[in-house]
Amino acid sequence: MGSSIGYKSKLAYIIGVAIGDGNLSNPNGRATRLRITCDLKYKKLIKNISSSLQKVFPYNKVSVTRRKDNCVDISCYSNKLENLLGWKAKGGPKIKQNISIPKWIKNDEKLTLKCLKGLFETDGSIYFDRKYKMANFTTAIQLLSQDVMEMVTKIGFKPNLQIHKAKDGRIKYVVRISKNAEDFIKLVGIEKN
């Protein structure tokens, strides 16, 4: 693993993707596994994730395994995953570990864009509301929602935060970009196809 701009850029993207749709485990007790689950309909996204993961871990095998429920798991084993991602395989769910975006990403605009791309391509949505394009990022982790608000603001947009409380007491944080959403989508490079 090098420290080149390209490597850090791919890593920032993978961190965003992993925070969105990834999980860590250590099934064999020897190496940590990152598994990112993706719907089969997103062929380009699957290719982008697997190729980015391979560039971050050039000497490790990246596998794409089809599941029964029209999804694939994109996986890679490495003992460096916990340090790179900032959470633990045996630490419980991401919400319990209160995961957040690493400062080295938030302090660099290019890396911020790559991480936002990964976050919005996994836990984000793009839709129309009364003929206006919107972009949302949804999480159950308050600290993560604050990080995303900070990052989106830092790149020149004005997001708003909506907090929804479900009947079962769970809270969902939605970061919404409604003004200039098309510009945001283009700048970040969100492709969910």
Steps between C-alpha positions, in 0.01 A plus 500: 500500500644832395425848620425642157207732429334225293522252786358746756224594256396134455526441875278803576242361255519151655461646850181676384367182340592286803332742741191483280456134405798322652565290805806352665536148635779263590350164411822298499668672796800590283402789274229766502250486215330803346175404330307757299154396387363645177183445296568318171323775303794736570754339264721808465502558876604138562785540251611834653499360854688181413762678286553770766533234769755314285704821458498562876601137566701403188640180656172374644224312323177695445205271440150569373255231615140486388236447767151356462323833557616686183804639681874447490756513777826669409761373746863543590709372793769711665632557850533869410124553459417591860770769516410641157125510565509599865270235642537140622373168365403385847385839630135449411286691249630823349237697695626354829859593403383854410706502182601822332699636207878513563642852537757448223208467258305798638815718483550446124236616250587241232482217753178644642345480152606135459367402842170680436474312171530168686252606769235626257539204262423260786283671763383786283220561257432736214137578424262767381274693736253729320718497188814594697793262526603410857785302652468331840738311727340295777662356812410388851828644635477860621878562488512376140213730401692793652812400304303487175338838573847648564647347183215610274516853644878512458468435125260791460147364540229565757362169625228466758463230760172328569455273799232231486399292799332168423226348716752252638715789624777472241626828362592562137705800390450623144744746346322662206639713222206671333656821370740445208469123540587442132828691548572296815437169319733602214775634725503189720462270197215291635422210265256243624448292186 
